[in-house]
Amino acid sequence: LLPYKVWNLLLVLGEGARRLHVSAAFNAKAKVAMSRFEPGTSISYEKLHENINIVRKRLNRPLTLSEKIVYGHLDDPVGQDIARGRTYLRLRPDRVAMQDATAQMAMLQFISSGLPKVAVPSTIHCDHLIEAQIGGVEDLKRAKEVNQEVYNFLATAGAKYGVGFWKPGSGIIHQIILENYAYPGVLLIGTDSHTPNGGGLGSICIGVGGADAVDVMAGIPWELKCPNVIGVKLTGSLSGWTSPKDVILKVAGILTVKGGTGAIVEYHGPGVDSISCTGMATICNMGAEIGATTSVFPYNHRMKTYLNKTGRADIAALADEHKDDLVPDKGCKYDHVIEINLSELKPHINGPFTPDLAHPVSEIGAVAEKNGWPLEVKVGLIGSCTNSSYEDMGRAASLAKQALDKGLKCKAAFTVTPGSEQIRATIERDGFSKILRDVGGVVLANACGPCIGQWDRKDVKMGEKNTIVTSYNRNFTSRNDANPATHAFVTSPEIVTALAIAGTLKFDPETDYLTAANGEKFKLEPPNGDELPARDFDPGQDTYQHPPAESGSVMVDVSPTSTRLQLLEPFDKWNGKDLEDLQVLIKVKGKCTTDHISAAGPWLKFRGHLDNISNNMLIGAINIENDAVNKIKNRLTGEYGGVPDVARHYKANGLSWVVVGDDNYGEGSSREHAALEPRHLGGRVILVKSFARIHETNLKKQGMLPLTFADPTDYDKIRPDDKLSITGLATFAPGKPLKGVVKHGDGSQDIITLNHTFNENQVEWFHAGSALNRMKELQ
């Protein structure tokens, strides 16, 4: 055994799965697990402790847990200006994770930077490009064939630049992170909005755009606006039909889709100990739906058990030694506190069309009838990055077994998505998969699948009104199946399973009866399932490719004729002048998520080709002029066309343009394509009432001007055929508003004040044309 201090010096927290204490149960598979060990440089607990003490002494007050981890990763803890909700922090994250749909653009940008290797441990995870059609084996095989060019690019780019590569079939990025890379106290950024999943293991894991990932991989301090901290105090304990998912469904109903913007949600209180580690991850995962920067739980025995079970007992032991740094200080202050008594919390179901429309399950049938929502449940879908743990699958299987014992199968179609190869192999070994198949389920590939629109759905026609229930996290219009008439509801895997068995929303499993095959009436007993397998996890097939020590001979090819991949050209620099007579491209009405701005589903195949994917720009946004989607008037020709087509026509004719939007513009996914596409097609300004955090940053990174109305009612002054000039750019500076001159078609004008959140570095991105351009200038 190494001395304690030596361990602290040598510990590389943020490395890949440290399977150094693989139990005998792994036997021959130990080598598979061990292959994921990935050395790298990262912050140690001693350094974290040192930085926390520096900041605590400077601020002279107790710190929340999120403050400890965030401030503990400051680039300059002595000199950094720290003010919640106001200053920008310069941070040193421990590692980067990228899913395959966003990794394409991130790696293309990294290649453009000219740097030889990534500066921090980084990984690519192939989970987004596998379409659900038939079943896991067949769908994975087809995906490997269809996406061979992209997978080869990501594998070779990873090998060339020192990035680990998780092959298709390995599982969903967030489950892989939880099993291998998250640990108490780590600061990790990921190019997916549900990266906060890692908060279930006491980590600060934050979703970002690809350009942010490039900064970190390049060794540049990463900027984050100092988050506010929302405290959620949990009392009581979970029991019966109530699950961890119900906590975040309830919180979403309280805070709404924008109530967490600019804040970290920190759970605390005696109720925390009644929630499993993977249950805490579920809660943190869906925190993205309230706009939170991330969410986190304090280190406890449930996390220690999970670390031990996933081969990281050494990290658990060190976390025990440093526990004081991994929990909030006594007397710390939160900006806002919500209290939830878990003993009184009832099962919830949220939707349709937005994840913050919360209903108790006991009331959803009546609410659906009143609103004309279809009562029949066409499909129940469990799994996804939010709810695909061993515990989730076990509890769902316990309900399925009860139905089978009474001669019943699901009335609705039923799909099951394992979160990782390890989960798939373990639930197959332990019999859960067979039970779920026997009740009528189809086990899909270890991938995102229908959760992000990768679903070749055949049971309803496009435009047909129908209801689906999922254990996913997001339910925006058209998200799962591209059908705007699909009413999608999100709930726990247990409730999904119960509703799939009953086939209707008008079923409360706590009070209502089912009819057995023999005519007998019976109630489902509350679900039960082990938190973790009694035997060790079965790691399944080895799906990890470690980057070689020597990569000089590795070639990364991008064909100039490819329709899937395209090398990037630098965006033009600011010309030093005000932006005059920008044409309003579209004035967006109501909710405009990144799904509306850059749809997923069939468009995912173009995520590495900027010009091709730009053909989906804003095709889901509602035009206030005619309440139509993808139908706007071309002010140069007088004809109507699709949004991308009109934008291309304006660009070809030298006419720059502006998008006008509503509140929380860009909520949802972290996809930076929603920022790259407007820039590529000639846009210069996005002017809205308010932004979602990640999207606003992504726009800045690409040299766009994300601006907000100083007076939100000024949104009503802008007409769809207006032109807008932005003045004051010669003295563009942090905290200094810009002026907008709105020029109407009748010759009249309105002068409006426009706010922004640019800091000094971000102003330089605008001047250079993009953050990547600025990085090159500094090399």
N, C-alpha and C positions, 0 to 999 in steps of 0.2 A: 504494500500500500504506500502511496505517495503521501508525504506530509501535506497537511491542510493548505499551507501557503503555496506550495508548489502546484497543488491542484488549481488553486485560484489563478495562478499565472498561466498554467497550461490549458485551462478549460476553454474550449472554443465553442461558445454558445452561439447557435445559429448555424451549426454544421448540419449536414444531412442526418438521416436516421442513425443515431449512434447505437448500433446493435452490439454493444460491447458485453452485455450481460444476457445474451440470448439463452433462454432456458432450454433444458434438455428436450422439451416438447418440439422445438423447432428442428432439432437434429440436422438432417440433410439440407433443410431449407435455411439453415443459419448462414450459409455462404451467400445466399440470395440477399438476405437482409443486410448482412455485413457490407455488401457491395455498395450500399447507399451511403456509407460513411464519406463525408465530404469535408475535408479540412478547409478552413478559411480564417480570416482574421475577424474578430468581433469584440464587442465590449464584454469585459468580465464582470462578475458580481462585485469585485472589489472596486473597479472603476465606476460602476453604477453607484455604489455606496458613496464613494468619494464625491461624485458630482451632486448627488442628492444632498449631502451635507453642506456643500458649498452654496447651493441654491437656497436651502432651508435657512441657512444663516443670513443670507442676503435679504430674503423676503421676510424673515423674522416671524414666521407663522407655520402652523402645521400644514402638511401637504396631503392632497388626495393621492390615491394610488396612481391615477392616470398622470398627475403632475410628476410623481416620482419617476415613472418610466420615461415620460417624454423629456422632462428636464434633465434626467439622468443621461440622455443621449445628446445633449447640447454640444455643438462644436466648440463653443466658448462659454462654459458655465459661469465664469468669472465676469465677463463683460456683456453677456447677452441681456438686452432689454426685455423684460418679462412683464406682460400685462395681458391678462385674459381678454380675449375678444378684440385685441387692438394691435399688438405688435406681431411681427413675423419672426418666427424662430428658425435658426439654422441648425439642422439636426444631422446626426450621423447614424442612419439606419444600419442594422446588422446584416440584413440580407434583402434580396429582391426575388419575387416569384411572379411569373407571367403565364397566363393561359394562352393556348395556341392561337386564338382569334386575335388577341391584342399583341401577342409576342411577335407576330409577323411585322407589324409596323414598328414596334419597339426595336427589334433587331435591325430592321432596315435603317432606322435612325442611328442606332449605335454604329453600324457599318459606315454611315455617312460621317460620323464624328472622326474617323481615322484612327481611333484608339486600338491598340493591339489586343487587350484583354480587359475583362471586367475587373473592377477594383474590390468588389464585395462578392461573397457567395451568392449565386443566382441560379434559378432553375426555370425551365420551360415545362409546361404541363399540357398534354394533348387531351382535351376534354370537350371542346366546343364544336368540333367539326363532325361528330358522329350522329347521323340522323336516325331517329327511331322509326323503324318500319315493321320489322318482323319479330326480332328478338335479338338478344345480346350477341350471340356468336355470329349470326348472319349479318347483322348491322355493322359489327366491328370489321368483319372481312371486307364488306363493301366500302366502308369509310377508308380503309387503308388503300384500296385501289383508286377510289375517286380523288383522294387527297394526297396521293403519293408525292407529287411535286412539292406541296407545301410541307409535308412531314420531312422530306429529304432536306429542304431548305433549313428548317428549324433544327434538325439533327446536326447538319454540317455547320451551321452558324454557331450552334452551341459548342460543338467540338472545337471550332476555330477560335472562339473568343472566351472559352473557359466557363461555359454555362451548362449545368446539368440538364439532362433531357429525359423527361418521363414520357414514355411511348404511349400511343393510343391504346386504350384498354387499361391503363394504370389506375384511372379514377379521376374524380373531380379535384381540381387544384386545392380547394379549401380542406377537403378531407385528408389529402396527402400532406398538406402543411400541418394539420393537427396531429397526424400520426408520426410525423418525422421532424418538422422544423420549428414548430411553435414551442415555447417554453416560458415559464413565468419570468417576466422582465424583459423579454426581447422586444425590439422595435423592428417591425418588418413592413415593407410596402409591397403591394401586389397590384398588378394591372387588371383588377376586377373589383367591382364595387362591393362584393361580399367577402372581401379579404378580412373584415372584422371578425369573421368566424373564429379566428385564433384567440380572441379575447376570452373564450371559454377556458383557455389554459393560462390565463393570467398574462397574456401578451397584449401589446399595443400593435395591432395589425391594421393598416390603413390602405384603402383602395385609392389608386391614383391612375393617371393616364400614362401612356407609354413614354412620353417625353420626360416625366418625372422619374420614371424608372431608369432612363438613359442617364440622367444627372447622377443618380446614386451609383449606377454601374461604372460611371466615369470617375467616381471618387470625389464628386463635388458635393458640398453640404446641401442638404435638401431643405427647402423652405416650406413651412407650414404656419398659417396664422394661428397664433396662440389660442388654443381652444378654451371655450368656457367648459364647465363641468356640471352636468346634470346628475344628481344623485337619485337612484331608485332604491329605496329602502324596502327590503323584503322581510316580512315576518310570517309566522306560521309555517306550514309545510305542505308540499304537494301530496295529493292522494287521489285515489279513485280514477275518474276519467280525466282529471285535470293534468296537463302535461307542461313541460317547459315552454312549448310553443305558445301556450295560452298567455304566458307572461308578456311576451313581445306583442302578441295580438292585442292585448289589453293596453299596453303602452302606446302602440301605434294609434289606437282609438283615442287616447288622451292627447298625444302630442301632434298628431296628423303627420302628413308626409314631409312637412318642412319644419316641424317643431324642434328637431334636433340639429338643424343646420348650424355649423360653426361650433358644435359642442361634442365632447366625449360623454357618453352615458356610462356612469359607473354604478354598478350594482353592489349593494352592501347590506348588512343586517343579518339577523339570526336565521332568516329563511334561506339564505344562500346554501347552507349545508345540506338542505333537503334536495338539492338539484345535482344531478350527475355532471361530470365534466363535459360530456358530449351534449347534455341538455343546456349547459351554460353556453356552449358554442352555438347551439341553435338560436338562443336569445340574441347573442351578439351578431350573428349572421344577419338576421332580419332587421337589426338596428339600422341597416342601410336604408330601409324603407321609410324611416323618419328623418332622413337627411343627416344623421349623425356622422361625425368624422370617424368615430369608431365606438365600440363598447368594450367594457372589460369587467372581469370579476376578480376578487382578491384570491390570492393563493390559499388553498385549503387541502384537507385530506383527500377530497374527491379528485383533485388534480394530481396529487401524489400517487394515488392508486392508478390513475390513467398513465402517468409517466412510467411507473413500474411495469405496467402491463404491455406497454409499447416499447420495452427494451431500453428505457432511459432512467434506470434507477440511480445512476450516478448524478444526473442532473437533479433528480428529486432530492437526493441527499444534500446537494449544495443549496437548493432552494430552501430546504429546511434550515440550513445554517444562516441563510440571509432573509428569513421570512419577514423580519421587520421592514425591509425595503420593498416587500411584495404585497403589502396590505396598506390601507390608508392610515395616516396618523390620527390618533385620537384628537377630537376637537377640530378636524379639518372642515372647511366650509365649502358648500356647493352653491352654485348660482341658482339652482332650483331643485326642489326635492319632491319626488312622488313617492307615496307609500302604498304598497300592495300587500294585503294579507293573503298569503297563498292558501291558507285554510278556507278562505271564503271565495277564492277565485273559481269561476265556473268555466267549462270548456267554451271556447270562442271560435267563430268562423268569420272571416273578413272578406268583403267584396260586395258586388262584383266591380270590376274595372279599376279599382284602387285598393291598395293594401291597408288603408286606414279606416275603412268603413266597417266598424266592428259591431258584431252581434253575438250575444250568447247563443249557443247552439239550440237551446231550448226555445228560442224565439225566431229562428231563421225561417222556419216554414211559414209562419204567419206573415212575416215581413215580405217574403218572396211572393206570397199570394197577393198581398196588398199592392206590391209594385209591379206585378205582372211578370216576374222572373220565372223562367221555366222550373217547375218543381222536380221533374224527372232528372236524375243524375245520369248523364250519358257515360261518363268516364270518371273513375277515381284513379289518381296518380300519386303514388308515394315514393319517397326517395328525394333526390336532388341534394345539393350541397347543404341545404338547411336541415334536412331530416333523413339521414341515411346511415345512422349509427347502428351498432349492434343492438343497442337498447331499443331504438325505434323499430327495427325490423322484428325484434323479438316480441314487442308489445303488439304490433300489427298481426303477427303470426298467431298470438294467443287468441285474438278475436276470430281470425280465420278458422282456427281449429274448432272453436265453439260452433261456428256455422256448419262446418263439415260434419261434426258429430251429430248435428240435427238434420243432416241430409240436404243442406243448403249450399249454394254457390252464390257468387256475386251476381246481382241483377244488372249492374252496370259493368261495362268493360273496366279492366283493372290492370294497371301497370306498376312495376316495381323497378326502381333504379338504385342499385347499390352504389355507395359513394366512392368505393375504392376496390381494387383487386383484393386487398386484404379483407374487406368486409364481405365481398362476394364469395371468396373462398371459405370464409369462416361460417357464414350463414348457410352455405351449401353443405358444409361438413356437419353442421348442427341441426340440419333438417328444416330450417325456416323456409328456405327457397321452395322445397317440395310442398310444404303446406300452402304457401302463397300461390304456387302454380295450381295446386289441386282445387283451390277455391275459385279459380278462374283467372289468375294473374299471369301476365307475361313479364318475365324478367328481362329487362333491357340491358344494354351495355353499361359498363362503369363510366358514365359520361353525363353531361348536362341534359342532353336529349330535349324532351318537350318543355322543360323549364325555360329554355332560351329559344324556343321556337323550332328546334330541330325535331320535328314530328311530321311524318308523312301520314296525316290523319285521313281516314277514308270513310268513317261511319256517318258523317254528316256532310251536306253540301255547303259550299261557300255561301255565306249569307243566311244560313239556317240558324234560327234562334235555338240555343241549347245551353245546358248547364254542365260544367265540369267542376270537380273538387280536387284540390291538390294539397300536398304538404310542402309546396314550394314557398317562395318568399315574395313573389311579384306577380301581379295579375292585371297589368295594363291591357287595354283594348288590343286585341289581335296578337298578344305576345306569344301565347303558347302554340296556336295553330294557324295564325294569319287570318282567322275569321273574326271580323268585328262584331258578329252577333253572338259569339261565345261568351257566356257569363261565367267567368272563372272566379272561384272562391278559394282562399287559402286557409288552411286549418292544420291540425296535428295529423300525423299518420294514423293514429288511432281513430279519429273521427272520420277521416277519409275512408278507412277500411269499413267502418260501421255503415256509413252512408252508401258505399259501393254495394255492400251486402243488401241493404234495404232498398236501394235504387231510387231514393227520393230525399229531397231536402226536408221534407216534413216528417222527420224521424229524430227523436231525441233518445239516444241510447240509455240515458239515465232513467227514463220513465216509460218509454214505449216498448211494445212487444213485437216480436217477429213470429211468423208461423212456420213451424218445422215441417219437414216433408210428410210427416204423419198427421198433420193438422193440429198438433199441440202448440199452444202459445208459450213462448219463452222470452226471457230478457237476457241480453248479453251481460255477462259478468264484467266488471271493470277490467281493463287490460292489465297484464303483468308481464314482466320480462326482466332478465338480468341486466344490470348496468354494463357488465363486461363478461366475456365468455369465461366459464369455469376453467376450461382448458385455455392455453395460450392462443392468441390469434394465429390463424394460418395465413402466412404472408402471400400464398398463391404464387403465381408466375412472376419471375423477375422481369420488371418492365422499366428498369432505370438504366440509362446510359451515362456513365461518368465521363467528363471531358478528359481527353488524353493529356499527359504531362507535356508532350511535344506536339504542337499543332501546325507547325510551319508548312507541312505538306497537304493539309486539309484545304480543299477547294470549296468555295461557296458560289454556286452558279445561279444566276438569275437570267433566264432567257429574255432577250428583247421582244420576242413574240409571245411571251406568256400572257395568258388572260388572268392568271391568279397572282402573279408577283410582278412588282415594278419597282426599280430603283428610284429613289427620291431625288428630285431636283430642288435646290434651295429656293425658298420663297423670296420675293423681292423685298429689298429694304425700304423703310419709310423714306419718302422723297423730301422730307423736311417741310412740307406744306400742310395746311389744313385739308381735311377731307371735304371736298366741295361737291354738292349736288349728287349725293348718293341716292339712287333710286330705291324706294321701298320695294323689295322683292315680294314679300308676303307679310301681312299683319296677321299674326297667329292668334287664334281665339282659344282661350282656355288652356287646359293641361297640355304641355308639350314636353314629353320625356325624351331621353336619348333614343328610345324606340321609335318615337315619331320622327326624330331628326335623322337617324341612321338605323333603319330596321335591321333586325338580325335574321333568323330563319334562313331562307334560301340565299340571302345576301352575304352570309358568313363566308362563302367561298371566295369572295372578292376582298377580304380584309387585308390582303397583302398587295392589292393593286389599287392605288388611290384613284386613278381616273375611272376605273370601272365601278368601284363602289360608290363613287360620287353620283352615280345615276339613281341612288336611292335617297338623296338628300331631301329631307323635309317632305317626303311623299306621304307621310302619315299625319302631318299637321293640318289643322282645320283653318281654312282661309276665311277670315271674318267677313270678307266681301260677299261670299256666296255660300258659306257653310259647307263647302266642298273640300275634299282632300285631293291634293295633287292637281289642282286646277286653278291657275292664276292667269291674270291678264298680262300679256307682254306689252309694255307701254311703248315699245318702239314699233311694233307691227299692228297693235290693236287686236290681235288674236289671242285666244286662250291656249295654254299649253301646260305641260307638267312643270313642276318647280325646277327640277334639274335642267330641263330643256331651256326654259326661259333664262335661267342663270347663265347657262353656257352661251346663249345668244347675246346677253348683255356683255359678258366677258369678251366675246369675239369682237364686239363693237366698242370696246374700251369704256364701258359703263360699269363702274363699281356700284355695289349695292349694300343695303342694310336690311336686316330682319328685325321686326318689332314683335315682342312677345309679352306674355303675362307673368304671373307669379311662379316662382320655383322652376324657372325655365331650365331644362336639362337635367331634371331629376332622374334617378334610376341608374343605369349602367355607367361604368367608368369609361366606356368606349370613346377614345379620343378621335375616332373617325367623325364623330358629330362636330368636332372642331376643325379637323383637317379638311373635310369636304367643303364647307363654306369658304375657307381660305383658298382652296384649290380652284373653286369656280368663280372667284372674283369678289367675294364678300369682304367687307372691311370692318363692319360694326354689327354687333348684336345688342339691341337696345330693349331692355325688359324691365318689368317691375322688380323682380328679384331673381337671383340665380341659385341653383344648386351648387355646392362647393366644388366638386370635382370638375364639373363642366366649365365653370368660370375659369378655373386654373388652366384647363386644357386649351381654352380659347386664347388665354394670354400666351401660353407656350408657343402657339402657332402664329403669333404676330397679329391676332385679331384684337379689336377693342370691345371688350364686354363692358357695357355701360348700363346704368340703371337710372330711372326717372327719379330726380330729387323729390318730385311731387308725383306719386303714382297716378293721379288723375290726368296727368299729361298724356298718358297712353291714349286717352279718348280724343286728344287733339290731332293725332296722326291719322291721316286717311290713306287708304291702300294705294292711291296714285301719287302720293306726295314724294318730294325729294327732301333730303336732309343733309345739311352741312354741319360738320363738327369743327368748331373753332377753339383756339387756345392751345393747339398742340405744340406750338413753338415753346411754350413754357409748361408743358405737360410734366406734372410732379405729384408725388404722393400727397393725398389729402386735399388737392386743389381741383375743384370741379371743372368740367368743361362746359362749353355752351353749345346748344343745338339750335340751328335755325331751320325751322320746318316751313318748307315752301309748298303752298297749296296750288292746285291747278287753276284756281280762280285769281291767282296773283297775290293773294294775302299771305301773311307770314305769322308764325308764332315763334317766340324765343323761349326756350326751355333750358333749365339747368340739369346737367347730367353728372351723376356721381360715378366714381370708380373706386376700386380697392387696390390699385397698383402700388407696389413699393418701388424703391429705387432700382433694384435689380430687374424687376419686371418691366419698368419703363425702358430699360436698356434692351430687353427682348423685343419690345415694340419697335424701337429705333433700328435694331439689327434685322428685323423681319421675322424673327422667331428665336426661341431659346437656343435651338441648335445652331443657328447662325452665330449667335452671341458666343456660344461655347467655342466655335471655331476661331472667332476673332481673338479669343483669349489664349489660344494654344501657342 
